[in-house]
Amino acid sequence: MQNTDVDLISHLLDVEEEASGLILEARKKADEISLSAKSEYEKKFREASASIKETFRKKEEEEKLLIKKSREEEIEAYRKSLSEAKRNRSSFVKLLDRVLFE
């Protein structure tokens, strides 16, 4: 009967060792899957982030060009209005005389 008990305990230890090995393999496999998924999601995130950055960069450049064009048009319109303005020298001289000498 003692031999049977030893065999039974030995068998249980073998089963426990096998179960421990299976658990270890399962953990390794889960870690591999998790690492692979993390790498894949990080790659997708970087790609999406780069795409969004590029979209904003292009939009920024377009806006800068529009602002520059608008500014240049405003400056040109101002210069044109100055060049078309009538000059009244006599009134200007009178104003200078009044401001400076009175």
Biopython code that builds the backbone (N, CA, C, O; Angstrom):
import numpy as np
from Bio.PDB.StructureBuilder import StructureBuilder

atoms = [
    (1, "MET", "N", (0.816, -1.181, 0.000)),
    (1, "MET", "CA", (0.000, 0.000, 0.000)),
    (1, "MET", "C", (0.866, 1.253, 0.000)),
    (1, "MET", "O", (0.481, 2.279, -0.560)),
    (2, "GLN", "N", (1.979, 1.173, 0.598)),
    (2, "GLN", "CA", (2.878, 2.308, 0.654)),
    (2, "GLN", "C", (3.426, 2.621, -0.728)),
    (2, "GLN", "O", (3.617, 3.789, -1.065)),
    (3, "ASN", "N", (3.673, 1.627, -1.511)),
    (3, "ASN", "CA", (4.158, 1.787, -2.869)),
    (3, "ASN", "C", (3.104, 2.522, -3.707)),
    (3, "ASN", "O", (3.450, 3.345, -4.554)),
    (4, "THR", "N", (1.863, 2.235, -3.479)),
    (4, "THR", "CA", (0.767, 2.876, -4.208)),
    (4, "THR", "C", (0.686, 4.350, -3.833)),
    (4, "THR", "O", (0.442, 5.200, -4.688)),
    (5, "ASP", "N", (0.893, 4.654, -2.542)),
    (5, "ASP", "CA", (0.870, 6.044, -2.093)),
    (5, "ASP", "C", (2.015, 6.838, -2.730)),
    (5, "ASP", "O", (1.838, 7.979, -3.156)),
    (6, "VAL", "N", (3.166, 6.219, -2.782)),
    (6, "VAL", "CA", (4.329, 6.881, -3.395)),
    (6, "VAL", "C", (4.074, 7.106, -4.882)),
    (6, "VAL", "O", (4.393, 8.165, -5.424)),
    (7, "ASP", "N", (3.502, 6.107, -5.530)),
    (7, "ASP", "CA", (3.182, 6.249, -6.960)),
    (7, "ASP", "C", (2.156, 7.359, -7.184)),
    (7, "ASP", "O", (2.259, 8.138, -8.131)),
    (8, "LEU", "N", (1.178, 7.413, -6.304)),
    (8, "LEU", "CA", (0.125, 8.424, -6.416)),
    (8, "LEU", "C", (0.707, 9.827, -6.210)),
    (8, "LEU", "O", (0.413, 10.748, -6.972)),
    (9, "ILE", "N", (1.529, 9.975, -5.181)),
    (9, "ILE", "CA", (2.162, 11.271, -4.913)),
    (9, "ILE", "C", (3.090, 11.646, -6.058)),
    (9, "ILE", "O", (3.110, 12.803, -6.477)),
    (10, "SER", "N", (3.842, 10.715, -6.560)),
    (10, "SER", "CA", (4.734, 10.950, -7.687)),
    (10, "SER", "C", (3.934, 11.384, -8.913)),
    (10, "SER", "O", (4.323, 12.307, -9.628)),
    (11, "HIS", "N", (2.821, 10.711, -9.143)),
    (11, "HIS", "CA", (1.957, 11.071, -10.287)),
    (11, "HIS", "C", (1.392, 12.484, -10.107)),
    (11, "HIS", "O", (1.347, 13.260, -11.061)),
    (12, "LEU", "N", (0.964, 12.817, -8.893)),
    (12, "LEU", "CA", (0.429, 14.148, -8.629)),
    (12, "LEU", "C", (1.500, 15.222, -8.827)),
    (12, "LEU", "O", (1.214, 16.300, -9.348)),
    (13, "LEU", "N", (2.727, 14.925, -8.411)),
    (13, "LEU", "CA", (3.821, 15.871, -8.620)),
    (13, "LEU", "C", (4.112, 16.058, -10.110)),
    (13, "LEU", "O", (4.402, 17.164, -10.566)),
    (14, "ASP", "N", (4.030, 14.954, -10.858)),
    (14, "ASP", "CA", (4.221, 15.052, -12.314)),
    (14, "ASP", "C", (3.133, 15.907, -12.950)),
    (14, "ASP", "O", (3.411, 16.737, -13.815)),
    (15, "VAL", "N", (1.896, 15.701, -12.517)),
    (15, "VAL", "CA", (0.766, 16.480, -13.046)),
    (15, "VAL", "C", (0.953, 17.960, -12.697)),
    (15, "VAL", "O", (0.727, 18.835, -13.532)),
    (16, "GLU", "N", (1.366, 18.228, -11.463)),
    (16, "GLU", "CA", (1.587, 19.612, -11.041)),
    (16, "GLU", "C", (2.702, 20.255, -11.867)),
    (16, "GLU", "O", (2.591, 21.411, -12.276)),
    (17, "GLU", "N", (3.767, 19.508, -12.107)),
    (17, "GLU", "CA", (4.876, 20.029, -12.905)),
    (17, "GLU", "C", (4.423, 20.316, -14.335)),
    (17, "GLU", "O", (4.794, 21.334, -14.920)),
    (18, "GLU", "N", (3.630, 19.427, -14.883)),
    (18, "GLU", "CA", (3.112, 19.620, -16.239)),
    (18, "GLU", "C", (2.188, 20.836, -16.288)),
    (18, "GLU", "O", (2.246, 21.633, -17.225)),
    (19, "ALA", "N", (1.334, 20.969, -15.267)),
    (19, "ALA", "CA", (0.427, 22.120, -15.202)),
    (19, "ALA", "C", (1.224, 23.414, -15.081)),
    (19, "ALA", "O", (0.880, 24.413, -15.712)),
    (20, "SER", "N", (2.274, 23.405, -14.284)),
    (20, "SER", "CA", (3.126, 24.574, -14.126)),
    (20, "SER", "C", (3.777, 24.942, -15.461)),
    (20, "SER", "O", (3.859, 26.119, -15.812)),
    (21, "GLY", "N", (4.234, 23.946, -16.192)),
    (21, "GLY", "CA", (4.821, 24.183, -17.515)),
    (21, "GLY", "C", (3.807, 24.771, -18.485)),
    (21, "GLY", "O", (4.131, 25.672, -19.258)),
    (22, "LEU", "N", (2.576, 24.260, -18.443)),
    (22, "LEU", "CA", (1.516, 24.782, -19.321)),
    (22, "LEU", "C", (1.192, 26.241, -18.985)),
    (22, "LEU", "O", (0.988, 27.077, -19.864)),
    (23, "ILE", "N", (1.155, 26.508, -17.678)),
    (23, "ILE", "CA", (0.869, 27.889, -17.258)),
    (23, "ILE", "C", (1.991, 28.813, -17.712)),
    (23, "ILE", "O", (1.730, 29.916, -18.192)),
    (24, "LEU", "N", (3.230, 28.376, -17.565)),
    (24, "LEU", "CA", (4.372, 29.173, -17.996)),
    (24, "LEU", "C", (4.323, 29.426, -19.504)),
    (24, "LEU", "O", (4.565, 30.544, -19.959)),
    (25, "GLU", "N", (4.013, 28.393, -20.269)),
    (25, "GLU", "CA", (3.892, 28.559, -21.730)),
    (25, "GLU", "C", (2.764, 29.518, -22.089)),
    (25, "GLU", "O", (2.900, 30.346, -22.990)),
    (26, "ALA", "N", (1.643, 29.394, -21.369)),
    (26, "ALA", "CA", (0.504, 30.275, -21.628)),
    (26, "ALA", "C", (0.870, 31.731, -21.321)),
    (26, "ALA", "O", (0.501, 32.636, -22.069)),
    (27, "ARG", "N", (1.588, 31.948, -20.232)),
    (27, "ARG", "CA", (2.015, 33.310, -19.884)),
    (27, "ARG", "C", (2.955, 33.873, -20.951)),
    (27, "ARG", "O", (2.825, 35.032, -21.346)),
    (28, "LYS", "N", (3.905, 33.050, -21.419)),
    (28, "LYS", "CA", (4.832, 33.498, -22.454)),
    (28, "LYS", "C", (4.073, 33.865, -23.725)),
    (28, "LYS", "O", (4.339, 34.891, -24.351)),
    (29, "LYS", "N", (3.120, 33.005, -24.095)),
    (29, "LYS", "CA", (2.326, 33.248, -25.305)),
    (29, "LYS", "C", (1.499, 34.529, -25.146)),
    (29, "LYS", "O", (1.404, 35.332, -26.074)),
    (30, "ALA", "N", (0.907, 34.712, -23.975)),
    (30, "ALA", "CA", (0.111, 35.921, -23.718)),
    (30, "ALA", "C", (0.999, 37.156, -23.783)),
    (30, "ALA", "O", (0.595, 38.179, -24.336)),
    (31, "ASP", "N", (2.200, 37.072, -23.225)),
    (31, "ASP", "CA", (3.134, 38.200, -23.282)),
    (31, "ASP", "C", (3.531, 38.516, -24.725)),
    (31, "ASP", "O", (3.623, 39.682, -25.108)),
    (32, "GLU", "N", (3.766, 37.465, -25.524)),
    (32, "GLU", "CA", (4.112, 37.674, -26.933)),
    (32, "GLU", "C", (2.975, 38.358, -27.679)),
    (32, "GLU", "O", (3.193, 39.298, -28.444)),
    (33, "ILE", "N", (1.760, 37.876, -27.446)),
    (33, "ILE", "CA", (0.585, 38.453, -28.111)),
    (33, "ILE", "C", (0.409, 39.911, -27.684)),
    (33, "ILE", "O", (0.152, 40.787, -28.510)),
    (34, "SER", "N", (0.553, 40.150, -26.386)),
    (34, "SER", "CA", (0.404, 41.503, -25.861)),
    (34, "SER", "C", (1.470, 42.434, -26.443)),
    (34, "SER", "O", (1.161, 43.552, -26.855)),
    (35, "LEU", "N", (2.699, 41.983, -26.477)),
    (35, "LEU", "CA", (3.787, 42.787, -27.025)),
    (35, "LEU", "C", (3.581, 43.062, -28.512)),
    (35, "LEU", "O", (3.813, 44.172, -28.990)),
    (36, "SER", "N", (3.145, 42.037, -29.229)),
    (36, "SER", "CA", (2.886, 42.197, -30.663)),
    (36, "SER", "C", (1.762, 43.207, -30.899)),
    (36, "SER", "O", (1.868, 44.072, -31.769)),
    (37, "ALA", "N", (0.688, 43.091, -30.118)),
    (37, "ALA", "CA", (-0.437, 44.014, -30.270)),
    (37, "ALA", "C", (-0.006, 45.435, -29.917)),
    (37, "ALA", "O", (-0.371, 46.392, -30.600)),
    (38, "LYS", "N", (0.773, 45.562, -28.846)),
    (38, "LYS", "CA", (1.253, 46.888, -28.441)),
    (38, "LYS", "C", (2.104, 47.501, -29.544)),
    (38, "LYS", "O", (1.943, 48.677, -29.870)),
    (39, "SER", "N", (3.001, 46.720, -30.115)),
    (39, "SER", "CA", (3.851, 47.216, -31.197)),
    (39, "SER", "C", (3.013, 47.646, -32.400)),
    (39, "SER", "O", (3.268, 48.687, -33.005)),
    (40, "GLU", "N", (2.026, 46.847, -32.734)),
    (40, "GLU", "CA", (1.160, 47.156, -33.875)),
    (40, "GLU", "C", (0.375, 48.445, -33.631)),
    (40, "GLU", "O", (0.285, 49.298, -34.514)),
    (41, "TYR", "N", (-0.189, 48.583, -32.434)),
    (41, "TYR", "CA", (-0.951, 49.792, -32.129)),
    (41, "TYR", "C", (-0.054, 51.014, -32.069)),
    (41, "TYR", "O", (-0.461, 52.095, -32.494)),
    (42, "GLU", "N", (1.168, 50.865, -31.547)),
    (42, "GLU", "CA", (2.099, 51.994, -31.529)),
    (42, "GLU", "C", (2.474, 52.404, -32.954)),
    (42, "GLU", "O", (2.599, 53.593, -33.250)),
    (43, "LYS", "N", (2.651, 51.428, -33.823)),
    (43, "LYS", "CA", (2.969, 51.716, -35.226)),
    (43, "LYS", "C", (1.813, 52.475, -35.881)),
    (43, "LYS", "O", (2.023, 53.473, -36.570)),
    (44, "LYS", "N", (0.587, 51.986, -35.656)),
    (44, "LYS", "CA", (-0.585, 52.659, -36.227)),
    (44, "LYS", "C", (-0.736, 54.067, -35.666)),
    (44, "LYS", "O", (-1.110, 54.995, -36.384)),
    (45, "PHE", "N", (-0.441, 54.220, -34.362)),
    (45, "PHE", "CA", (-0.532, 55.534, -33.741)),
    (45, "PHE", "C", (0.480, 56.493, -34.363)),
    (45, "PHE", "O", (0.144, 57.636, -34.675)),
    (46, "ARG", "N", (1.709, 56.032, -34.542)),
    (46, "ARG", "CA", (2.742, 56.879, -35.156)),
    (46, "ARG", "C", (2.342, 57.282, -36.573)),
    (46, "ARG", "O", (2.513, 58.434, -36.971)),
    (47, "GLU", "N", (1.806, 56.322, -37.332)),
    (47, "GLU", "CA", (1.393, 56.627, -38.703)),
    (47, "GLU", "C", (0.253, 57.643, -38.714)),
    (47, "GLU", "O", (0.269, 58.595, -39.494)),
    (48, "ALA", "N", (-0.738, 57.433, -37.840)),
    (48, "ALA", "CA", (-1.869, 58.358, -37.781)),
    (48, "ALA", "C", (-1.410, 59.731, -37.311)),
    (48, "ALA", "O", (-1.850, 60.755, -37.833)),
    (49, "SER", "N", (-0.529, 59.745, -36.328)),
    (49, "SER", "CA", (0.001, 61.001, -35.808)),
    (49, "SER", "C", (0.762, 61.751, -36.897)),
    (49, "SER", "O", (0.599, 62.961, -37.050)),
    (50, "ALA", "N", (1.580, 61.043, -37.640)),
    (50, "ALA", "CA", (2.341, 61.669, -38.726)),
    (50, "ALA", "C", (1.397, 62.224, -39.794)),
    (50, "ALA", "O", (1.626, 63.307, -40.332)),
    (51, "SER", "N", (0.355, 61.486, -40.088)),
    (51, "SER", "CA", (-0.611, 61.939, -41.082)),
    (51, "SER", "C", (-1.323, 63.206, -40.611)),
    (51, "SER", "O", (-1.506, 64.147, -41.383)),
    (52, "ILE", "N", (-1.718, 63.222, -39.351)),
    (52, "ILE", "CA", (-2.398, 64.402, -38.800)),
    (52, "ILE", "C", (-1.448, 65.598, -38.786)),
    (52, "ILE", "O", (-1.836, 66.710, -39.144)),
    (53, "LYS", "N", (-0.204, 65.363, -38.371)),
    (53, "LYS", "CA", (0.777, 66.452, -38.362)),
    (53, "LYS", "C", (0.970, 67.018, -39.764)),
    (53, "LYS", "O", (1.038, 68.234, -39.943)),
    (54, "GLU", "N", (1.057, 66.145, -40.749)),
    (54, "GLU", "CA", (1.254, 66.594, -42.131)),
    (54, "GLU", "C", (0.044, 67.400, -42.617)),
    (54, "GLU", "O", (0.198, 68.412, -43.301)),
    (55, "THR", "N", (-1.145, 66.950, -42.260)),
    (55, "THR", "CA", (-2.357, 67.671, -42.632)),
    (55, "THR", "C", (-2.343, 69.075, -42.035)),
    (55, "THR", "O", (-2.636, 70.054, -42.722)),
    (56, "PHE", "N", (-2.000, 69.164, -40.749)),
    (56, "PHE", "CA", (-1.945, 70.478, -40.106)),
    (56, "PHE", "C", (-0.823, 71.339, -40.676)),
    (56, "PHE", "O", (-0.985, 72.553, -40.807)),
    (57, "ARG", "N", (0.306, 70.735, -41.016)),
    (57, "ARG", "CA", (1.409, 71.493, -41.592)),
    (57, "ARG", "C", (0.988, 72.101, -42.933)),
    (57, "ARG", "O", (1.256, 73.271, -43.207)),
    (58, "LYS", "N", (0.322, 71.288, -43.764)),
    (58, "LYS", "CA", (-0.151, 71.789, -45.063)),
    (58, "LYS", "C", (-1.170, 72.907, -44.870)),
    (58, "LYS", "O", (-1.119, 73.926, -45.560)),
    (59, "LYS", "N", (-2.089, 72.716, -43.936)),
    (59, "LYS", "CA", (-3.113, 73.728, -43.670)),
    (59, "LYS", "C", (-2.460, 75.017, -43.180)),
    (59, "LYS", "O", (-2.868, 76.112, -43.567)),
    (60, "GLU", "N", (-1.446, 74.883, -42.330)),
    (60, "GLU", "CA", (-0.730, 76.050, -41.834)),
    (60, "GLU", "C", (-0.066, 76.804, -42.985)),
    (60, "GLU", "O", (-0.147, 78.030, -43.049)),
    (61, "GLU", "N", (0.584, 76.086, -43.883)),
    (61, "GLU", "CA", (1.234, 76.718, -45.028)),
    (61, "GLU", "C", (0.213, 77.437, -45.910)),
    (61, "GLU", "O", (0.461, 78.549, -46.377)),
    (62, "GLU", "N", (-0.929, 76.798, -46.133)),
    (62, "GLU", "CA", (-1.974, 77.429, -46.937)),
    (62, "GLU", "C", (-2.455, 78.717, -46.279)),
    (62, "GLU", "O", (-2.627, 79.741, -46.941)),
    (63, "GLU", "N", (-2.670, 78.651, -44.966)),
    (63, "GLU", "CA", (-3.137, 79.839, -44.243)),
    (63, "GLU", "C", (-2.086, 80.957, -44.282)),
    (63, "GLU", "O", (-2.430, 82.128, -44.441)),
    (64, "LYS", "N", (-0.814, 80.594, -44.139)),
    (64, "LYS", "CA", (0.251, 81.596, -44.206)),
    (64, "LYS", "C", (0.262, 82.281, -45.565)),
    (64, "LYS", "O", (0.416, 83.499, -45.652)),
    (65, "LEU", "N", (0.098, 81.485, -46.635)),
    (65, "LEU", "CA", (0.077, 82.069, -47.977)),
    (65, "LEU", "C", (-1.110, 83.009, -48.160)),
    (65, "LEU", "O", (-0.980, 84.073, -48.765)),
    (66, "LEU", "N", (-2.269, 82.611, -47.632)),
    (66, "LEU", "CA", (-3.455, 83.463, -47.738)),
    (66, "LEU", "C", (-3.252, 84.769, -46.975)),
    (66, "LEU", "O", (-3.620, 85.841, -47.456)),
    (67, "ILE", "N", (-2.670, 84.674, -45.796)),
    (67, "ILE", "CA", (-2.424, 85.873, -44.989)),
    (67, "ILE", "C", (-1.414, 86.779, -45.683)),
    (67, "ILE", "O", (-1.588, 87.997, -45.729)),
    (68, "LYS", "N", (-0.359, 86.177, -46.220)),
    (68, "LYS", "CA", (0.663, 86.961, -46.914)),
    (68, "LYS", "C", (0.057, 87.673, -48.122)),
    (68, "LYS", "O", (0.316, 88.856, -48.346)),
    (69, "LYS", "N", (-0.748, 86.950, -48.896)),
    (69, "LYS", "CA", (-1.380, 87.537, -50.075)),
    (69, "LYS", "C", (-2.310, 88.675, -49.657)),
    (69, "LYS", "O", (-2.306, 89.741, -50.271)),
    (70, "SER", "N", (-3.096, 88.448, -48.623)),
    (70, "SER", "CA", (-4.026, 89.471, -48.140)),
    (70, "SER", "C", (-3.267, 90.706, -47.664)),
    (70, "SER", "O", (-3.657, 91.833, -47.969)),
    (71, "ARG", "N", (-2.181, 90.493, -46.915)),
    (71, "ARG", "CA", (-1.365, 91.606, -46.413)),
    (71, "ARG", "C", (-0.782, 92.398, -47.583)),
    (71, "ARG", "O", (-0.811, 93.629, -47.579)),
    (72, "GLU", "N", (-0.253, 91.693, -48.583)),
    (72, "GLU", "CA", (0.325, 92.368, -49.748)),
    (72, "GLU", "C", (-0.732, 93.164, -50.508)),
    (72, "GLU", "O", (-0.461, 94.267, -50.983)),
    (73, "GLU", "N", (-1.938, 92.602, -50.622)),
    (73, "GLU", "CA", (-3.023, 93.314, -51.299)),
    (73, "GLU", "C", (-3.411, 94.573, -50.536)),
    (73, "GLU", "O", (-3.659, 95.619, -51.135)),
    (74, "GLU", "N", (-3.463, 94.466, -49.195)),
    (74, "GLU", "CA", (-3.802, 95.633, -48.384)),
    (74, "GLU", "C", (-2.729, 96.711, -48.513)),
    (74, "GLU", "O", (-3.051, 97.894, -48.627)),
    (75, "ILE", "N", (-1.470, 96.317, -48.496)),
    (75, "ILE", "CA", (-0.379, 97.288, -48.631)),
    (75, "ILE", "C", (-0.439, 97.956, -50.007)),
    (75, "ILE", "O", (-0.271, 99.170, -50.121)),
    (76, "GLU", "N", (-0.674, 97.170, -51.032)),
    (76, "GLU", "CA", (-0.764, 97.728, -52.391)),
    (76, "GLU", "C", (-1.951, 98.682, -52.505)),
    (76, "GLU", "O", (-1.840, 99.738, -53.129)),
    (77, "ALA", "N", (-3.076, 98.320, -51.910)),
    (77, "ALA", "CA", (-4.245, 99.210, -51.938)),
    (77, "ALA", "C", (-3.944, 100.504, -51.199)),
    (77, "ALA", "O", (-4.342, 101.579, -51.648)),
    (78, "TYR", "N", (-3.253, 100.416, -50.080)),
    (78, "TYR", "CA", (-2.884, 101.625, -49.323)),
    (78, "TYR", "C", (-1.940, 102.504, -50.134)),
    (78, "TYR", "O", (-2.112, 103.721, -50.190)),
    (79, "ARG", "N", (-0.940, 101.885, -50.764)),
    (79, "ARG", "CA", (0.000, 102.655, -51.604)),
    (79, "ARG", "C", (-0.736, 103.330, -52.761)),
    (79, "ARG", "O", (-0.460, 104.479, -53.104)),
    (80, "LYS", "N", (-1.665, 102.605, -53.345)),
    (80, "LYS", "CA", (-2.437, 103.169, -54.459)),
    (80, "LYS", "C", (-3.261, 104.350, -53.973)),
    (80, "LYS", "O", (-3.335, 105.382, -54.641)),
    (81, "SER", "N", (-3.878, 104.199, -52.811)),
    (81, "SER", "CA", (-4.685, 105.311, -52.296)),
    (81, "SER", "C", (-3.817, 106.522, -51.979)),
    (81, "SER", "O", (-4.245, 107.661, -52.159)),
    (82, "LEU", "N", (-2.594, 106.275, -51.504)),
    (82, "LEU", "CA", (-1.673, 107.396, -51.248)),
    (82, "LEU", "C", (-1.254, 108.076, -52.545)),
    (82, "LEU", "O", (-1.184, 109.302, -52.620)),
    (83, "SER", "N", (-0.979, 107.278, -53.554)),
    (83, "SER", "CA", (-0.529, 107.863, -54.822)),
    (83, "SER", "C", (-1.660, 108.610, -55.532)),
    (83, "SER", "O", (-1.405, 109.544, -56.293)),
    (84, "GLU", "N", (-2.897, 108.206, -55.288)),
    (84, "GLU", "CA", (-4.046, 108.861, -55.922)),
    (84, "GLU", "C", (-4.555, 110.054, -55.124)),
    (84, "GLU", "O", (-5.378, 110.829, -55.610)),
    (85, "ALA", "N", (-4.064, 110.197, -53.905)),
    (85, "ALA", "CA", (-4.539, 111.303, -53.066)),
    (85, "ALA", "C", (-4.061, 112.639, -53.645)),
    (85, "ALA", "O", (-2.927, 112.774, -54.104)),
    (86, "LYS", "N", (-4.946, 113.591, -53.605)),
    (86, "LYS", "CA", (-4.603, 114.924, -54.114)),
    (86, "LYS", "C", (-3.773, 115.636, -53.055)),
    (86, "LYS", "O", (-4.049, 115.583, -51.857)),
    (87, "ARG", "N", (-2.754, 116.297, -53.556)),
    (87, "ARG", "CA", (-1.894, 117.046, -52.648)),
    (87, "ARG", "C", (-2.276, 118.526, -52.728)),
    (87, "ARG", "O", (-2.415, 119.102, -53.807)),
    (88, "ASN", "N", (-2.434, 119.097, -51.581)),
    (88, "ASN", "CA", (-2.776, 120.508, -51.517)),
    (88, "ASN", "C", (-1.643, 121.207, -50.779)),
    (88, "ASN", "O", (-1.673, 121.351, -49.557)),
    (89, "ARG", "N", (-0.643, 121.638, -51.543)),
    (89, "ARG", "CA", (0.558, 122.232, -50.949)),
    (89, "ARG", "C", (0.243, 123.506, -50.164)),
    (89, "ARG", "O", (0.794, 123.721, -49.084)),
    (90, "SER", "N", (-0.605, 124.316, -50.682)),
    (90, "SER", "CA", (-0.862, 125.587, -49.997)),
    (90, "SER", "C", (-1.495, 125.358, -48.629)),
    (90, "SER", "O", (-1.134, 126.034, -47.665)),
    (91, "SER", "N", (-2.427, 124.423, -48.528)),
    (91, "SER", "CA", (-3.039, 124.122, -47.236)),
    (91, "SER", "C", (-2.013, 123.515, -46.288)),
    (91, "SER", "O", (-2.022, 123.799, -45.090)),
    (92, "PHE", "N", (-1.133, 122.681, -46.823)),
    (92, "PHE", "CA", (-0.097, 122.057, -45.994)),
    (92, "PHE", "C", (0.866, 123.113, -45.447)),
    (92, "PHE", "O", (1.239, 123.064, -44.275)),
    (93, "VAL", "N", (1.265, 124.056, -46.281)),
    (93, "VAL", "CA", (2.179, 125.123, -45.854)),
    (93, "VAL", "C", (1.499, 125.987, -44.801)),
    (93, "VAL", "O", (2.128, 126.360, -43.811)),
    (94, "LYS", "N", (0.227, 126.307, -44.999)),
    (94, "LYS", "CA", (-0.522, 127.094, -44.022)),
    (94, "LYS", "C", (-0.592, 126.358, -42.682)),
    (94, "LYS", "O", (-0.444, 126.969, -41.624)),
    (95, "LEU", "N", (-0.813, 125.067, -42.733)),
    (95, "LEU", "CA", (-0.887, 124.276, -41.506)),
    (95, "LEU", "C", (0.463, 124.280, -40.791)),
    (95, "LEU", "O", (0.517, 124.431, -39.571)),
    (96, "LEU", "N", (1.545, 124.118, -41.540)),
    (96, "LEU", "CA", (2.882, 124.151, -40.938)),
    (96, "LEU", "C", (3.179, 125.516, -40.317)),
    (96, "LEU", "O", (3.725, 125.598, -39.216)),
    (97, "ASP", "N", (2.826, 126.558, -41.012)),
    (97, "ASP", "CA", (3.042, 127.907, -40.475)),
    (97, "ASP", "C", (2.268, 128.096, -39.171)),
    (97, "ASP", "O", (2.807, 128.622, -38.197)),
    (98, "ARG", "N", (1.026, 127.674, -39.153)),
    (98, "ARG", "CA", (0.196, 127.840, -37.964)),
    (98, "ARG", "C", (0.743, 127.007, -36.805)),
    (98, "ARG", "O", (0.792, 127.481, -35.670)),
    (99, "VAL", "N", (1.155, 125.761, -37.087)),
    (99, "VAL", "CA", (1.634, 124.870, -36.030)),
    (99, "VAL", "C", (3.007, 125.293, -35.534)),
    (99, "VAL", "O", (3.259, 125.263, -34.329)),
    (100, "LEU", "N", (3.874, 125.675, -36.410)),
    (100, "LEU", "CA", (5.245, 125.968, -36.033)),
    (100, "LEU", "C", (5.463, 127.400, -35.566)),
    (100, "LEU", "O", (6.307, 127.638, -34.702)),
    (101, "PHE", "N", (4.724, 128.356, -36.114)),
    (101, "PHE", "CA", (5.051, 129.748, -35.865)),
    (101, "PHE", "C", (4.006, 130.510, -35.080)),
    (101, "PHE", "O", (4.229, 131.683, -34.777)),
    (102, "GLU", "N", (2.938, 129.946, -34.752)),
    (102, "GLU", "CA", (1.940, 130.666, -33.968)),
    (102, "GLU", "C", (1.973, 130.264, -32.541)),
    (102, "GLU", "O", (1.193, 130.777, -31.737)),
]
sb = StructureBuilder()
sb.init_structure("model")
sb.init_model(0)
sb.init_chain("A")
sb.init_seg("    ")
for serial, (resi, resn, name, xyz) in enumerate(atoms, 1):
    if name == "N":
        sb.init_residue(resn, " ", resi, " ")
    sb.init_atom(name, np.array(xyz, "f"), 0.0, 1.0, " ", f" {name:<3s}", serial, name[0])
structure = sb.get_structure()
